[in-house]
Amino acid sequence: MEQTMTHAVETMDLTEENRYPPGDLAIWIFILAELLVFAVFFGAYAFTRMNNVELFNEFQLHLDRQAALINTLALITSSYFVVRAVSAIRGNHAEHCFRWLVAAMGMGGVFLVVKVGEYAHHFGQGINLSTNTFYMFYLSLTVFHFMHVIMGMVILAAVAIKAKRGGYSANEHTGVETGASYWHMVDLVWLILFPLVYVMR
């Protein structure tokens, strides 16, 4: 009887916890603010594109879709690794959590390297924000996202270091979930940006 009551209480506690988003509440306020900024960017891009369809379609063909696809796969893979990191720490496996976070950062590194290659190509051709309206949006959106990837990797690195030092456990791992939530936001934004800028005709 006592065991049954204990199990019921634990289940109620778990249900109570699941009512809230994982991680620190402050990060969710920050995430929502960031998503709002990106939404404004995307809305402005879509509206401007409707009035300059031929221009956008022409210069969109100059983008490297293969590189963008590689980056899409890299971020999706990194998000999977972050999910595994959270799962590992919930199982009280701090070392495994650390390794998954390092793997996620590795995929983030792949994204950055590929994107730098794209930028080098464009800048080498003399392309910049003032080239035309399409490139103004392309560079503004992707560089803004690029900076978020860097920030996300810094957050994951801080979380990984703390996990390596035994700072998280099955009972206390809010920091891991907080870092994971931010990283998933970065991934989500790219999954919207990729088809919007590289694919949509």
C-alpha positions as CSV (number, residue, x, y, z in Angstrom):
1,M,0.0,0.0,0.0
2,E,2.8,2.4,1.0
3,Q,4.7,1.6,-2.2
4,T,1.6,2.2,-4.3
5,M,1.1,5.6,-2.7
6,T,4.7,6.5,-3.2
7,H,4.5,5.6,-6.8
8,A,1.4,7.7,-7.2
9,V,3.1,10.7,-5.6
10,E,6.1,10.3,-7.9
11,T,3.8,10.1,-10.9
12,M,2.0,13.3,-9.8
13,D,5.3,15.1,-9.4
14,L,6.4,14.0,-12.8
15,T,3.2,15.2,-14.3
16,E,3.6,18.5,-12.5
17,E,7.1,18.9,-13.9
18,N,6.0,18.0,-17.5
19,R,3.5,20.9,-17.4
20,Y,6.5,23.3,-17.8
21,P,9.0,23.6,-20.7
22,P,12.3,21.9,-20.0
23,G,15.2,24.1,-18.8
24,D,15.2,27.4,-17.2
25,L,12.1,29.7,-17.7
26,A,14.4,32.6,-18.6
27,I,15.8,30.8,-21.6
28,W,12.3,30.3,-23.0
29,I,11.6,34.1,-22.7
30,F,14.8,34.7,-24.5
31,I,14.0,32.0,-27.1
32,L,10.6,33.5,-27.8
33,A,12.1,37.0,-28.2
34,E,14.7,35.6,-30.6
35,L,12.0,33.8,-32.6
36,L,10.0,37.0,-32.8
37,V,13.0,38.8,-34.3
38,F,13.5,36.0,-36.9
39,A,9.8,36.0,-37.7
40,V,10.0,39.7,-38.5
41,F,13.0,39.1,-40.7
42,F,11.3,36.2,-42.5
43,G,8.1,38.3,-43.0
44,A,10.1,41.2,-44.4
45,Y,11.9,38.7,-46.8
46,A,8.7,37.1,-48.0
47,F,7.0,40.5,-48.5
48,T,9.9,41.9,-50.4
49,R,10.3,38.8,-52.5
50,M,6.6,39.0,-53.7
51,N,7.5,42.4,-55.2
52,N,10.8,41.3,-56.7
53,V,10.1,37.7,-57.7
54,E,12.4,37.7,-60.8
55,L,15.3,39.3,-59.0
56,F,15.1,36.9,-56.1
57,N,14.7,33.8,-58.4
58,E,17.6,34.8,-60.5
59,F,20.1,35.4,-57.7
60,Q,18.8,32.5,-55.7
61,L,20.3,30.2,-58.3
62,H,23.8,31.6,-57.4
63,L,23.5,30.1,-53.9
64,D,25.1,26.7,-53.1
65,R,22.1,24.5,-52.3
66,Q,24.4,21.5,-51.8
67,A,26.3,23.3,-49.1
68,A,23.0,24.4,-47.5
69,L,21.7,20.8,-47.5
70,I,24.9,19.6,-45.8
71,N,24.4,22.3,-43.2
72,T,20.8,21.2,-42.7
73,L,21.8,17.6,-42.1
74,A,24.6,18.8,-39.8
75,L,22.2,20.8,-37.6
76,I,19.5,18.0,-37.6
77,T,22.2,15.5,-36.6
78,S,23.5,17.9,-33.9
79,S,20.0,18.2,-32.4
80,Y,19.7,14.5,-32.3
81,F,23.0,14.4,-30.4
82,V,21.7,17.0,-27.9
83,V,18.6,14.9,-27.4
84,R,20.9,11.9,-26.6
85,A,22.8,14.1,-24.2
86,V,19.7,15.1,-22.3
87,S,18.6,11.4,-22.2
88,A,22.0,10.4,-20.9
89,I,22.0,12.9,-18.0
90,R,18.4,11.9,-17.1
91,G,19.8,8.4,-16.7
92,N,22.6,9.8,-14.5
93,H,25.3,9.2,-17.2
94,A,27.3,12.4,-17.0
95,E,30.2,11.1,-19.1
96,H,27.9,10.0,-21.9
97,C,26.1,13.4,-21.7
98,F,29.5,15.1,-22.1
99,R,30.4,13.0,-25.2
100,W,27.0,13.6,-26.9
101,L,27.4,17.4,-26.3
102,V,30.9,17.3,-27.8
103,A,29.5,15.5,-30.8
104,A,26.8,18.1,-31.2
105,M,29.3,20.8,-31.1
106,G,31.3,19.0,-33.7
107,M,28.3,19.1,-36.1
108,G,27.9,22.8,-35.2
109,G,31.5,23.2,-36.3
110,V,30.8,21.5,-39.6
111,F,28.0,24.0,-40.1
112,L,30.3,27.0,-39.4
113,V,33.1,25.7,-41.7
114,V,30.7,25.1,-44.6
115,K,29.0,28.5,-44.1
116,V,32.4,30.3,-44.0
117,G,33.2,28.6,-47.3
118,E,30.0,30.0,-48.8
119,Y,30.8,33.5,-47.5
120,A,34.3,33.3,-48.8
121,H,33.0,32.5,-52.3
122,H,30.5,35.3,-52.3
123,F,32.8,37.9,-50.9
124,G,35.5,36.8,-53.4
125,Q,33.0,37.7,-56.1
126,G,32.6,41.2,-54.6
127,I,29.1,40.4,-53.2
128,N,28.0,42.4,-50.2
129,L,24.9,43.9,-48.5
130,S,24.7,46.6,-51.1
131,T,24.9,44.3,-54.2
132,N,21.1,44.0,-54.4
133,T,18.0,43.4,-52.3
134,F,18.3,39.6,-52.5
135,Y,21.9,39.5,-51.2
136,M,21.0,42.1,-48.5
137,F,18.4,39.7,-47.1
138,Y,20.5,36.6,-47.7
139,L,23.6,37.9,-45.9
140,S,21.6,39.6,-43.1
141,L,19.6,36.5,-42.4
142,T,22.3,33.9,-42.6
143,V,24.9,36.0,-40.7
144,F,22.4,36.6,-38.0
145,H,21.7,32.9,-37.8
146,F,25.5,32.2,-38.0
147,M,26.0,34.3,-34.9
148,H,23.3,32.3,-33.1
149,V,25.1,29.0,-34.0
150,I,28.3,30.4,-32.4
151,M,26.4,31.4,-29.3
152,G,24.7,28.1,-29.1
153,M,28.0,26.3,-29.3
154,V,29.4,28.5,-26.5
155,I,26.4,27.5,-24.4
156,L,26.8,23.8,-25.2
157,A,30.5,24.1,-24.4
158,A,29.8,25.6,-21.0
159,V,27.2,22.8,-20.3
160,A,29.6,20.1,-21.5
161,I,32.4,21.4,-19.2
162,K,30.1,21.4,-16.2
163,A,28.8,17.9,-17.1
164,K,32.4,16.6,-17.4
165,R,33.1,18.0,-13.9
166,G,30.1,16.1,-12.5
167,G,27.9,19.3,-12.1
168,Y,24.8,17.5,-13.4
169,S,22.9,14.4,-12.3
170,A,19.6,12.7,-12.9
171,N,18.1,14.8,-10.1
172,E,19.6,18.2,-11.2
173,H,20.2,18.8,-14.9
174,T,18.3,22.0,-15.7
175,G,21.4,23.5,-17.3
176,V,21.6,20.6,-19.8
177,E,17.9,21.1,-20.8
178,T,18.4,24.8,-21.0
179,G,21.3,24.5,-23.4
180,A,19.4,21.9,-25.4
181,S,16.4,24.1,-25.7
182,Y,18.4,27.0,-27.1
183,W,20.2,24.7,-29.6
184,H,16.9,23.3,-30.8
185,M,15.8,26.9,-31.5
186,V,18.8,27.5,-33.6
187,D,18.1,24.3,-35.5
188,L,14.4,25.2,-36.0
189,V,15.3,28.7,-37.4
190,W,17.6,27.1,-40.0
191,L,14.9,24.6,-41.0
192,I,12.7,27.6,-41.9
193,L,15.5,29.7,-43.4
194,F,16.9,27.0,-45.6
195,P,13.7,26.4,-47.8
196,L,12.7,30.1,-47.6
197,V,16.0,31.4,-48.9
198,Y,17.5,28.5,-50.9
199,V,14.6,26.6,-52.3
200,M,11.3,28.6,-52.5
201,R,10.7,29.8,-56.0
